[in-house]
Amino acid sequence: MRRLILLLLAALGLTAPAAAQPAQLASRVTAVEVKAVAPDRAYDGVAYVKISGTVRGIADPREAVVGIAALPKNAAGQVEWASNFEIIAPGEGQPANEVLYLDTENRGSAISQGALGGFLQTHKTSYARVQWQTGISAGVPQTAQGLGLVILRDFGRWLGGRARQAPAISGGFVPPAHAKLMIGGISQSAWTVNTLIAEGFNVDPASNRGVFDAAIAVDGIGNWLAINQLGAARNVPQTPYVEPNGPPLSRTELLKRPATDPLYVDIANYTDFYRLRAGLTSTDFSGPRFRRYDFPSPHAVATPQGAARCGGGEAGINTVRYAPYMRAIVLSMEKAIGVRAAQGAKDLPPSAPFVLTGAPPPSPGFNALPGFNVRVPATDRGWPRGGVRFPEAVAPLGQADPAALSPAVTTSISETCGNFGGFAPTPLPLLTNLYGSKEGWLKDYTAALDRLIDQGFLLAEDRAGMLDAAGRTWPQ
């Protein structure tokens, strides 16, 4: 019948009435107030500046933000917000970058800077961050913490020139729009990335296109923040941290909007399997838009003071760091999304998960999840099997024992002992039996590094520095 009606209307030169379309959300950045533009450094002859200030915007009350209806509105019925930001980009008159990395702050800190630092600028990548967390951003109230997701999304839309209405700019220089956008986070800020994607905030409310082209979540492993819809569905109070007994999201639960989901890289560190239940999201799936990499490094390297308050203060410290491997992956991600300056990089390697075994016996160093079989990595010579084969695991000088310091819990944002790993050094006589000498061990270590470079997990530019650092770890 409907087809017959359409044919009759066509014969008369008429068309059927279009289905009613919901009005577009009005949310956007309205103003960017630059407070300071300070010289940063020159990278490959390009002078960078550090820009800081306040970004202002409006949020449509129809946003999927729990608690937004009760917030004060302006005369137009919109929620106004303000938050501080920082941008590191080529200065005025310098060649512009094609791509920008938006760092989702961790407790207000520039978390990705520690791992990426000047690497981004050396590889023609701008950097930015904006406050999103309640108690840190003046624009995010305790009762509607999901507003921080709107801020991240709309700040990204502005940085990428994807907002249909340009904001008012005052006070100084801001860089031109970046054609490609990445978003990234580590630990708590990785869970922010997960929440933003899972709850649909990577969708531009005006164009219905994706905002961020790529996302990297170090220690992400499907965990999410109880700041908005996911927390409300479990009837838990809003808090900028994981819900202690909230099961992590699977790959398909996280990435369920193929038209707008970013290229997504999920990274698990060894201790994440003991504190953050990374075994529940382990997968060897590789697709055009997804990778999972498991690293034998700890979630974080403990300071001596941190180690002293964890696990009885008796364990050594696992000091393996993942930063060089994150750098290589970020560059390969840029290549994958078409960044011209990154086309000489290696392609993203296939997913590399650990080999898992059953859950260990209950202990303070293992954070079980009621009702779930939380598996952990099988080990060989005290290091996890499979995954990305760091040289410290291929040619070890000791064992990563205990895997995670205790208490390995998620009951509080300040209970972080389980992020740290222990280390039990092998006595020098046994090392001499294994490798013959320091030079014999360095030969094995170097071979492992070179394999990682060939596989795309490491950049050749990091080789010399890593070998120099490794040479100082042989016991005297």
N, C-alpha and C positions, 0 to 999 in steps of 0.2 A: 504493500500500500504506500509506504513512504517513497519508494522508488517511483511509483506512478505519479504521486504528487509532485515530485521533483521534475519529472519529465513534462508535466502540464505547465508548471511554472516557467520552465525553460522555453517552452513553445510560445509563451506569452511575453517572453523577454524579462521575466522576473526571477528573483532568487529567493531562496528560503531565508528566513531571518536567522542571523548568526546566534549561536548560543551565547548567553550572557557571560562576559569575562570579568573576573574579579579585578577591581581597581588595583593598580600597582602600588606597592608600599612606597611611602614618601621618605623612608630612611635614607640619610646621606650625611656626608661631611659637609658642613656649612662654612667653616672658617678654619684657616691655619695661621696661627700667630707665632711667628719666629721670634724667639727670645735671644738667641745667640748663634752666630756662624763662626766657628773657630777652625783655624788650619789644623789638619790632621797630619798626613804624611804624603809623600809622593811615591806612587807605585808604578814602575815602568814608565817614569816620566810624566805621569798624570797626577796632578795635585788634588788631593781629596780634602773635603771639609767635613766637620761634624756640626750638624744642624740640630738645635734643640728648641723646644717650645711647647705650645699647647694646641691641640686639635679639638675643634668643637663640632657637634653634630646634633641631628635630631633622629629619634627612633619612632617609627610609626607604632601607635598603640596596638596594631594588629600583629606585630611581630610575635613569633612563637617563643616569648620570654615569660617564664613563670613569674608572676608578681607585677608585670608591667602595668596592668590595669589600675593598680592602686597608686602608681607614682604620680607626682604633680605633673600637670600638662601646661603648655603655653597657650596663648590665645587661639592658636590653630589646632589645639588638641593633641600636640605632639610632645614627646618626652625629650627634653634637652639634656645633653651630656657634654662633659669636657674631660680631657685626659692628656697627660704629658707624653711627648714622643721624642725620639732621637733618630736621625738619619745620617749615615756616613756614605757620601757619594762624591763623584768628581765635582770640583768647584765650578763657579761661574766661568764660562769661556773654555772649559775643558771638554774633551770628548765624552759624550754621555754613554752610560752603560745600558745594555739591552735588558739586563735581568737584575732583579732585586730579591734579596733573601729577607723575609720578615721573621724576626726572632720572637716567638711567644715567650715573654718574660717568665722567669721562675722566681716567685716571691719578690718580684720587682727587679731582679738582676738580669743582666745581659748574658744569659746562660750559654748561648751558642758562641759568643765571642771567645770564651776560653778555649774551645776546640777549634774554631775556625780563624779567629783573629784576622790578621792581615792577609790570610790566604784568599778570602773573598775578593778583596780589592786587587790583589795581584792577578787574579783571574777575571778581572773586569766585571765584578759583581758588587752592586750596592748593598747596603745593610740598613735595616730599620727595625725599630721596636716601638711599641706603644703600650701604655699601661692598660690592663684588662681586669685586674683582680680587685675585688672589694677590699677596702682598707688601705689600698695602695693607689688606685685610681679614684679621684674625687667623684667621678661620674658613675661609679658602679655601686649602687646601694646594697646593703646586706640582704634586703628582701627581694631583690631582682638581679641576682648575680649573672644571669644569662645575658644581661645587657653588655657584659664584656665581650661576648661572642659577636654581637652587632658591631661593637667598636672595632674589633679585629677585622671583621669582614669589610666594613665601610672604609677603614683606613687603607686596607689593601686595594679596594676599588679605586680610591683616589690615587694611590701610588702607581697603579697600573693604567691610569687614564681611562678607567672603565665606568666612571660615574657620568651620567648624562648631563649633570649640572655641575659646573666647576665651582669650587668653594672660593670665598674671598681669601686672598693671601696678603699678609701684612708683616712688616718688620724685617724682611731680608730675603735672601735667595733660597729657593727650593728647586730641586732637580726636575728636569722634564719627566714625563711619564715613562715608565718601563714597560716594554712590550711583553715581557715574561715575568711571572711572579712565582716565587717559592715561599713556602711557610715551613718553619721547622721548630722543633723543641726537644728538650732533654728532660727526662724525668717528669716532674709535675707539669712542665710546659708541653711535653709530648702528649700528656693526657688532655691538655687543652686543645691541641691539634685534633686529637681523636674526637673530642666532644664536638668541636666545630663542624667536622665533616659528618659525623654520625647524625647530628641533629639538623642537618640541612643548611648550615650557614656558609657553605662554600657556594651556594647558589645566589647569583646576583638577582636581587628582587625586581630589578627593572628589565633586565635582558633575559633572565632565566638561564644564563650561561654560567660556567664555572668562573670563580674569582681567582683562585690559586691554581696554577698549572701543575705544580708538584708539591709534595709534602714529605718531610722526613721526620720520623718519630723515634728518637733514641730512647730506649727503655719504654717505648710506647706500649707494645704487646697487648693491645686491646683494652687497656685500662682507660677509664674516663673519670671526669670530675662530676661531683654531685652538686652542680651549680644551676641546673636547669631541668630540661625535660626528663633526662635519664634518671636523675635523682628523684624527681617528683613521681615518676612511674613506680619507684620502689618506696615511696612515702618516707624519704629520709630528709632531714634538714639540709638546707643549702650550705655547702662548705666548699672552698676551693681545694679540695683534696679528694682522693679516692674514697668511696664508700667501703669500709673495711671488709664487708662480706659480699660486695657486689661482684658478680662474675664478670670477667673481661669480655669484650665483644669479639666475636669471630671475624675473620676477614670479610665474609659476606654480610654480616650484620653491620660492619663499619662502612663498607663500600657498597652501597645499595642504590646509588644514583649514577649509573654509567655515563649519562650524558654530561654530568658536571663534576664527577669525582676526579680528583687530581691523580697524577702518577704518584704512587704511595710506596714508600720504603719503611719497613718496620724493622727495628733493630733491638735485639735482646742481649743483655750482658749476662754473664754467668750467674751472678748473685740474684738476678731477676727471677730465676727459676725457683729460688728458695724463699724470697720475700714477696714477689709480685706475681707468682703463679704463671710465669711465662710458658710453662709446659702446656697450658690449656689452649694457647693460640699458636703453638708450633706448627709449621706447615712447610712442605717443600714445594708448594705451588709457585710457579713462575708464570706470569702473563705479561702482556704489553704494558700493564698499568700497575703491577704489584711485584714486590720482592720482600723476602724475609731473610735477614742475616743474623746469625747468632755468634757473638764474640766471647772469647774466654776471659776477657777483662772484667773487673768488677764494675758495678753501677757507678761507684765513686771510689776514689783512692782516699783512705782515711789519713788524717793527720795523726801524729803520735798521741795528741790529746784525745782525738776521737777514738782511736783504737783502745786507749786506756780505759774509757768508760764503757766499752762494749766487750762482750764475751769474757768477762772476768779479767781483761787486760793481759791475757797470757799469749795471745796469738800474734804471729808476725803479720805483716801487711802485704797484701797482694797489690803491687804497684804497677801492674800492666795497664797501659793507657790506650784508649781506642781512637784518640783524636786523628792520627794520620789516616786511619781507615775511613773515618767519617768524611774527611776532606776528599778522598778519592771518589767516594760514592756521590757526594754532592756534585762534583764536576761531571760525573757520568750521567747524573740526573739532568743536569743542564743540557748536556748533549741530547738526551732523549726528548726533551721538550723543544729542541730546535734552536738553542742559543748558539749564535754563530761563533762566538769566541771559544766555545767548548767543543767544537766539532773534531778537534784532534785528540780528544780523550778516548779512553776505552769505553766500549759498550758496558752497560750494567751487567754484572755477572749474574748467572742464575741464582735462585734462592739457595742458601746454605744453612740449613738447620742442624742443631746438634742431634746426635743419636740419643734417644730417651729411654729411660727405664722406669720402673714403678716408683711410687712415692716412698720416701725414706721413712723410718720409724719416727714417731712423734718426738720432737726435740725443740728447744728454744731457738734453734737455728733454721727452723723450717715452718713456714706459714701456710698451713693447710687451709682448704676451703671446704666447709661442711657440704656434703652431698656431691663432691667432685673428686675425681682421681687426678691429683696434681702431680704429674710426672716430672722427673728431673733428669739431667744428663747422665748417661753412662760415662765412666771415666777410664782413662788409660794413663798410667804413671802419674796419677793425681790431677789430671787435667781433663776437661770434657772432650768427648769424642765427637768428630764431625765438626760442623760449623765452619767458620772462617779460621783457617789454621795459622794463627799468629806464631811467630818463631818461638815465643816463650813456651808454647804448648808442644811444639814439635821438638825442640831441643831444650828441655826444661832444666833449670838449676835448682829445682825443688818442687814441692807439691802445693797446689792451691787448696790448702786445708787449714781451717774449715772453709767450705765453699762460701758460706756467708756467716758473718759474726752475729751474735745474738744480743738482744732479742730481735728476731726477724719478724716484725709485725707491721701492720698498717693501721694501727688504732689511733695514730696521731700524726700530724704533719711534722712533728719534731722527733718522732721515734724512727731514726734513720740508720740504726746500727746494722740492720740487714742489708743495707746498700754496700757495705764494706766486705771485702774478702780477706781471708787469712792466707798465710804463706809459711810453709815449713821448709827451710833450706836444706838441701842435700849436703852432707859434709864433704869437704874438699877431697879427701882420699877417694870417696865413691865417685865424685865427678871425674877425677883423673882416670879411674878405671873405665868410666863410660866413654869419655871423649879423648883420652890420651893427654890432652893439654888444653890450655885456654885457646890456642890457635885451632885445635881440632874442633872445639865447640863452636868457635866463631865461623868456621867453615860451614858447619851444619846450619847455624843461625842465618848466615848469608844466603845459603841455598833456599831456605824457607822464605826469606824476604823476596828473593828474585822470583820465586814461584807466585807470590802474591802480586807482584808487579805485573807479571805476565797475565794473571787472571783478572786484573782490573781492580783489585782490592787495595792497591797501594800505588802512590805516584812515585815515579823515579826520582823526582826532586826531593823526596823525603828520605831516600836510601842512605845517603852519607851521614846525615844527622842521627838516624836510628842506629847505624852501626857504631858510631862514635859513642853514643849513650850506652849501647849494649856492652861495649868493651869495658866499661866501668863497673858492670854488675858482677863480673867474675870474682868469687871470694878470694881474699888475700890470705 
